[in-house]
């Protein structure tokens, strides 16, 4: 029952927030989705399997550690920037000043890494690429959980 409510809210949000995005999801939805997954994982006794769905988020955290722990400068907002001339998203950067001069560095997030790999993308294409990556990670996680883990733990 919990997941049906979550699925309804998520599909409605996706429908109304598909390109062009008109709603900023923010912390409220993130807390709601995290709480929902945590409760379902704990009550369903598959919390370890549930962690496999969060592989992209874990990769984003690991990639962001240098900025999050201030090993390299971290601006307040690290989201990609929109180039109005081209209509595409580009990696956001932060500028640091050192005795050797100024240095521009791309912010360390999975979204910016995706834009570095594929180049500037429209918001719609970027969304599809990130959702595809999330789906592939979930499929691989479930494959390893139910196929490879049997070879190790049984």
C-alpha positions in Angstrom: 0.0 0.0 0.0 2.9 2.4 0.8 4.5 1.8 -2.6 1.2 2.4 -4.5 1.0 5.9 -2.9 4.7 6.5 -3.6 4.3 5.3 -7.2 1.3 7.5 -7.8 3.0 10.6 -6.5 6.2 9.8 -8.4 4.4 9.2 -11.8 2.4 12.4 -11.3 5.6 14.4 -10.6 7.3 12.8 -13.6 4.4 13.7 -15.8 4.2 17.3 -14.7 7.9 17.8 -14.5 9.0 16.3 -17.8 10.7 18.6 -20.2 10.5 21.5 -19.7 10.8 21.1 -15.9 8.3 23.3 -14.1 8.6 22.1 -10.5 11.7 22.0 -8.3 11.4 18.8 -6.4 13.5 20.0 -3.4 14.0 18.4 0.0 10.3 17.5 0.6 10.1 14.8 -2.1 13.6 13.6 -1.4 12.8 13.0 2.3 9.5 11.4 1.4 11.1 9.0 -1.2 14.0 8.1 1.1 11.6 7.4 4.0 9.4 5.4 1.8 12.2 3.2 0.5 13.6 2.8 4.0 10.3 1.8 5.6 9.5 -0.7 2.8 13.0 -2.1 2.9 12.9 -2.6 6.7 9.4 -3.9 6.8 9.9 -6.2 3.8 13.2 -7.5 5.3 15.2 -6.7 2.1 17.2 -3.6 3.2 20.4 -4.9 1.7 18.8 -5.6 -1.7 17.2 -2.1 -1.6 20.7 -0.5 -1.3 21.5 -1.9 -4.8 18.9 0.6 -6.2 20.9 3.4 -4.9 24.2 2.6 -6.8 24.1 5.9 -8.8 23.5 7.9 -5.6 26.4 6.1 -3.9 28.6 6.8 -6.9 27.6 10.5 -6.8 28.5 10.7 -3.1 31.9 9.0 -3.6 32.7 11.2 -6.6 31.6 14.3 -4.6 33.7 13.6 -1.5 36.6 16.0 -2.4 34.1 18.9 -2.7 31.9 17.8 0.2 34.8 17.6 2.6 36.3 20.9 1.3 39.5 19.2 -0.2 38.7 21.2 -3.3 36.5 24.4 -3.3 32.8 23.7 -3.2 30.2 26.3 -4.3 26.8 26.4 -2.7 25.1 25.2 -5.9 26.8 22.5 -8.1 24.0 21.9 -10.6 24.8 22.2 -14.3 24.3 25.6 -15.9 21.9 26.3 -18.7 23.3 28.0 -21.8 20.5 30.1 -23.3 22.3 30.5 -26.6 22.5 26.8 -27.3 19.6 25.6 -25.3 21.8 23.0 -23.6 23.0 22.1 -20.2 26.7 22.5 -19.5 28.8 21.4 -16.6 29.0 24.0 -13.8 32.4 25.1 -12.7 34.0 26.8 -9.7 37.0 29.2 -10.0 39.8 29.2 -7.5 42.6 31.7 -7.2 46.0 30.5 -6.3 49.4 32.2 -6.4 49.9 30.6 -9.8 46.7 32.2 -11.2 43.1 31.3 -11.5 41.9 27.8 -12.1 38.5 26.7 -13.2 37.4 23.2 -12.1 34.2 21.3 -13.0 32.0 20.6 -10.0 32.1 17.0 -8.9 28.6 15.6 -9.3 27.4 12.7 -11.4 25.3 15.1 -13.5 28.3 17.2 -14.4 30.4 14.1 -15.1 27.7 12.9 -17.5 27.9 16.3 -19.3 31.7 16.0 -19.4 31.5 12.6 -21.0 28.7 13.3 -23.5 29.1 17.0 -24.0 26.5 19.7 -23.6 23.0 18.1 -23.7 19.4 19.4 -23.7 17.6 19.0 -20.4 15.3 16.3 -22.0 18.3 14.2 -23.3 20.2 14.6 -20.0 17.2 13.4 -18.0 16.8 10.4 -20.3 20.5 9.6 -20.0 20.4 9.8 -16.2 17.2 7.7 -15.9 18.7 5.1 -18.3 21.8 4.9 -16.1 19.6 4.5 -13.0 17.6 1.7 -14.6 20.8 -0.1 -15.8 22.3 0.1 -12.3 19.1 -1.3 -10.8 19.0 -4.2 -13.3 22.7 -5.0 -12.7 22.1 -4.8 -8.9 19.2 -7.2 -9.0 21.1 -9.5 -11.4 24.1 -9.7 -9.0 21.8 -10.0 -6.0 19.8 -13.0 -7.4 22.4 -14.7 -9.6 25.9 -14.0 -8.5 25.2 -13.9 -4.8 24.0 -17.5 -4.9 27.4 -18.6 -6.1 29.1 -17.0 -3.1 26.6 -17.4 -0.2 24.8 -20.8 -1.0 
